[in-house]
Amino acid sequence: MLVDAPSVGEALLAPLAALEGHWLEVTCSGCGTMTQYPLRLMALRIGGVRVLGEVVPRLVCKRASCRARPESDWLCKTPNRTFNYGAEPGWSVRLDQRVSRAG
Ligand SMILES: [Zn+2]
């Protein structure tokens, strides 16, 4: 767990194991669905040694009828990037400002 927000570069170089407890918030560019994904689960599925920068460019919408690329990707301290019910929002870092969309 990171106490303070990392820079975008630091976040993209961080292994998933170091980000356990944090969340990815992804908004689909196709259908607009917003998904909050726990990085602890992602580490379990694909391995904690993978770095976030490997994962983010490969994200696609989970809806089989869509499968579009995200419009935005955020690394968030807590599940809530903005205030809602439940846990207070912590820091969040927008990752896609550096992610290439070429191709
Ligand atoms: Zn979608």
Residues whose N, C-alpha, C, O or C-beta is under 5 A from the ligand:
A	BS01	ZN	C28 G30 C31 G32 C61 R63 C66 R67 A68
